[in-house]
């Protein structure tokens, strides 16, 4: 019996022109290139230009994804933009993306789950496509985290950067087996008791300001590996697949040590792990689609591959998605 699946047609990404290296950061705050690389694996990050807003990055990534998918923007009837750094308090930055692409039909909205945003967005889009209300969607992760960083706090300002990534998804009939193309399963979690470990100390209804990012690094690291493995094991139980079946593991690009520890705990071979955190730092909701696009462009991820995604972010939120490419 055939079923409706959400199949990825193409992906794209965008990074601002300005590169901020570890060496340049070390001239401004009390840190060194060695310190950053040893603890995070990050070597550089990208910083949006003055006047360049989150929707600008998202539009460029969306255009690249549309070109990759060989589809016209007018065929898109749903846009889900995962971001914690919107252009404005309202309206949703997704409607600016919609207008920037010349789309005047369908629906567009923002989703906020911090670093887990892209996985959350993928899951929600999958549900909407399979429900039959929409045919083709853009799922975008875009951030300008440089705007909410305290550049005097070396424990946080060295970690984050700006960027955007996107995928085009389409509802397609598939045979109804675990070998189907498309999203096979997603699993989302949250636990608000951990809010104080990773948050921004501002907001419209509290301080009437944007605020700065604050993080308890050791606490986040401690919880990350356990939470990540939890939702991945759920994905394996649901589908019957195991770590040995995975062709590519594309984790949230936050910290090289978290990525390595998670893969080791799950039994995923190092050569199957896509790592781009060294190139752009933690770009929050943009990090997974940035890594996906890199692995598709260089030929690693191919049609038919089994691709595992995972992320964890402030809240805490965390989630996984298993996709047959």
C-alpha positions in Angstrom: 0.0 0.0 0.0 1.5 3.3 -1.1 2.0 6.2 1.4 2.7 9.9 1.0 6.3 10.8 2.0 8.1 14.1 2.2 11.0 13.8 -0.3 14.0 16.2 -0.4 14.3 17.6 -3.9 17.3 19.8 -3.4 19.3 21.9 -0.9 21.2 25.1 -0.8 23.1 27.4 1.6 24.5 30.9 2.0 27.3 32.4 4.1 28.0 36.1 4.5 31.2 37.5 2.9 32.9 38.5 6.1 35.1 35.8 7.6 36.1 36.2 11.3 39.1 33.9 12.1 40.2 32.7 15.5 43.3 34.7 15.2 41.3 37.9 14.6 39.1 37.1 17.6 42.2 36.5 19.7 43.3 40.1 19.1 40.0 41.3 20.7 39.3 38.9 23.5 41.4 36.8 25.9 41.6 33.6 23.9 43.9 31.8 21.4 43.4 29.8 18.2 44.7 26.7 20.0 42.2 27.2 22.9 39.2 27.5 20.5 40.2 24.6 18.2 41.0 22.2 21.1 37.7 22.8 22.9 35.4 23.3 19.9 37.0 22.4 16.6 36.0 25.8 15.3 38.6 27.7 13.1 36.4 30.5 11.7 32.9 31.9 11.5 31.0 34.3 9.1 29.5 37.6 10.2 26.6 39.3 8.4 27.3 42.7 7.0 25.7 45.9 8.5 22.2 46.0 7.1 22.2 42.3 6.1 19.3 40.7 8.0 18.3 37.1 8.6 15.7 37.1 5.8 18.4 38.2 3.4 20.5 35.2 4.2 17.4 32.9 4.1 16.5 34.2 0.6 19.9 33.4 -0.8 19.9 29.9 0.7 16.3 29.4 -0.6 17.3 30.5 -4.1 20.2 28.0 -4.1 17.9 25.2 -2.9 15.4 25.9 -5.6 18.1 25.9 -8.2 19.4 22.6 -6.9 15.9 21.1 -7.0 15.3 22.4 -10.5 11.9 23.9 -9.4 10.4 27.4 -9.7 9.7 29.5 -6.7 6.1 29.8 -7.7 5.6 26.0 -7.1 6.3 26.5 -3.4 3.1 26.7 -1.3 4.7 26.5 2.2 7.7 28.2 3.8 8.9 27.3 7.3 11.8 29.4 8.6 13.6 28.2 11.7 15.4 31.1 13.4 16.1 32.6 16.8 17.2 35.9 15.3 14.3 37.2 13.2 14.5 40.6 11.4 11.7 42.0 13.6 9.6 41.0 16.6 6.9 40.6 14.0 6.0 39.9 11.3 7.6 36.6 10.8 10.8 36.8 8.7 9.4 33.9 6.6 6.9 36.4 5.0 9.9 38.6 4.0 11.5 35.5 2.4 8.2 34.7 0.6 8.0 38.3 -0.8 11.7 38.2 -1.7 11.1 35.1 -3.8 8.1 36.6 -5.5 5.6 34.1 -4.0 2.1 35.4 -3.3 0.3 32.2 -2.4 0.4 29.5 0.3 1.7 30.0 3.9 4.9 31.2 5.5 5.8 31.3 9.2 8.7 31.3 11.6 9.6 28.5 14.0 11.7 29.0 17.2 13.5 26.0 18.7 17.0 27.5 18.8 19.6 25.1 17.5 17.0 22.3 17.1 14.9 24.6 14.8 15.7 23.0 11.5 14.9 19.5 12.8 11.6 20.9 14.3 10.9 22.6 11.0 11.5 19.5 9.0 9.2 17.5 11.3 6.4 20.0 11.1 6.7 20.4 7.4 6.7 16.6 6.9 3.4 16.4 8.9 1.8 19.2 6.8 2.9 17.7 3.5 1.7 14.3 4.4 -1.6 15.7 5.6 -2.2 16.8 2.0 -2.8 20.5 2.5 0.5 21.5 0.8 2.5 20.0 -2.1 5.9 21.6 -2.1 7.8 23.4 0.7 10.9 25.3 1.6 12.4 24.5 5.0 15.0 27.1 6.0 17.4 27.5 8.9 18.8 31.1 9.0 20.6 33.0 11.8 22.4 36.2 12.5 23.7 35.2 16.0 26.4 37.8 15.8 23.7 40.3 16.7 23.0 38.7 20.1 26.6 37.9 21.2 28.4 39.7 24.0 31.8 40.2 22.3 33.5 40.6 25.7 32.5 37.1 26.8 35.1 34.7 25.3 33.1 31.6 26.4 30.3 32.4 24.0 31.5 34.8 21.3 34.0 32.3 19.9 31.3 29.7 19.3 28.7 31.3 17.0 28.4 32.6 13.5 25.9 33.7 10.9 24.5 31.7 7.9 21.6 30.0 6.3 20.7 26.7 4.7 17.5 25.4 3.0 15.9 22.3 1.5 13.0 21.9 -0.9 10.6 19.1 0.1 7.7 17.6 -1.9 4.9 15.2 -1.1 5.3 12.1 -3.2 3.7 8.7 -3.2 6.1 6.0 -2.1 5.7 2.2 -1.8 5.2 2.3 2.0 8.3 0.4 3.1 11.3 1.5 5.1 13.2 1.7 1.9 11.0 4.6 0.8 12.6 7.9 -0.2 11.8 10.9 2.0 11.4 11.5 5.7 11.0 8.1 7.4 10.7 9.3 11.0 11.2 12.3 13.3 11.4 12.6 17.1 11.2 15.9 19.0 11.8 16.6 22.7 12.0 19.5 25.1 12.6 20.1 28.8 12.1 23.7 30.0 13.7 23.0 33.4 17.1 23.6 31.7 16.2 27.1 30.4 18.9 28.9 32.5 21.7 26.8 31.0 21.4 28.4 27.5 19.3 31.5 26.9 19.2 35.1 25.8 18.8 37.6 28.7 16.3 39.8 26.9 13.0 39.9 25.1 9.9 42.1 24.3 7.8 41.1 27.3 10.6 41.0 29.8 13.4 43.6 29.3 12.0 45.3 26.1 15.5 44.7 24.6 17.1 42.0 22.4 19.6 40.9 25.1 22.7 38.7 24.9 23.3 35.0 24.7 24.2 33.4 28.0 25.4 29.8 28.4 26.7 27.3 31.0 29.0 25.5 28.7 29.8 22.5 30.9 26.2 21.9 31.7 25.2 22.0 28.0 28.0 19.6 27.1 27.0 17.2 29.9 23.3 17.0 28.7 24.0 17.1 25.0 25.3 13.6 24.3 22.7 11.8 26.4 19.8 13.8 24.9 21.0 13.3 21.4 21.4 9.6 21.7 18.0 9.3 23.2 16.1 10.6 20.1 18.4 8.7 17.7 17.7 5.4 19.5 14.0 6.2 19.1 14.5 6.6 15.4 16.2 3.3 15.2 13.5 1.5 17.2 10.8 3.1 15.0 12.3 2.1 11.7 14.3 -1.0 12.5 17.5 0.5 11.2 20.7 0.5 13.2 23.8 2.6 13.3 25.4 0.2 10.8 22.8 1.0 8.2 23.4 4.8 8.3 25.2 6.1 5.3 25.7 9.6 6.7 25.3 11.2 10.1 24.7 15.0 9.9 24.6 16.4 13.4 24.1 20.0 14.6 27.4 21.7 14.2 27.9 23.1 17.7 31.1 21.5 19.0 33.5 18.9 17.6 33.8 17.1 20.9 30.0 16.7 21.2 29.8 15.4 17.7 32.6 12.9 18.2 31.3 11.7 21.6 27.7 11.3 20.2 28.9 9.3 17.2 31.1 7.1 19.3 28.3 6.4 21.8 25.9 5.5 19.0 28.5 3.3 17.2 28.5 5.4 14.1 31.8 5.2 12.2 33.8 8.5 12.1 34.0 8.3 8.3 30.2 8.6 8.1 30.0 11.8 10.1 29.6 15.1 8.2 31.5 17.9 10.0 31.6 21.5 9.0 31.7 23.2 12.4 35.4 24.1 11.7 34.3 26.2 8.7 31.4 28.3 10.1 31.1 27.7 13.9 27.7 27.1 15.5 25.1 28.7 13.2 22.2 27.4 15.3 19.2 26.4 13.1 21.3 26.9 10.0 24.0 24.4 10.9 22.4 21.2 9.7 21.3 22.4 6.3 24.7 24.0 5.8 26.4 20.7 6.5 23.8 18.8 4.4 24.5 21.1 1.4 28.2 20.7 1.8 28.0 16.9 1.7 25.6 16.9 -1.2 27.7 19.3 -3.3 30.9 17.4 -2.8 29.2 14.1 -3.7 29.1 12.3 -0.4 25.3 12.3 0.0 23.7 10.6 -2.9 20.2 9.6 -3.9 19.1 6.5 -1.9 21.5 7.2 1.0 20.1 6.9 4.6 20.8 10.2 6.3 20.5 10.7 10.1 20.0 14.3 11.5 20.1 15.4 15.1 20.2 18.7 17.0 20.0 20.1 20.5 19.4 23.7 21.5 18.4 26.1 24.3 15.3 25.3 26.2 16.4 22.5 26.2 15.0 21.3 22.8 16.3 18.3 20.9 15.3 16.1 18.1 16.2 13.6 15.3 15.2 12.9 11.7 15.9 9.9 9.5 15.7 10.5 5.8 16.2 8.4 2.7 17.8 10.9 0.3 
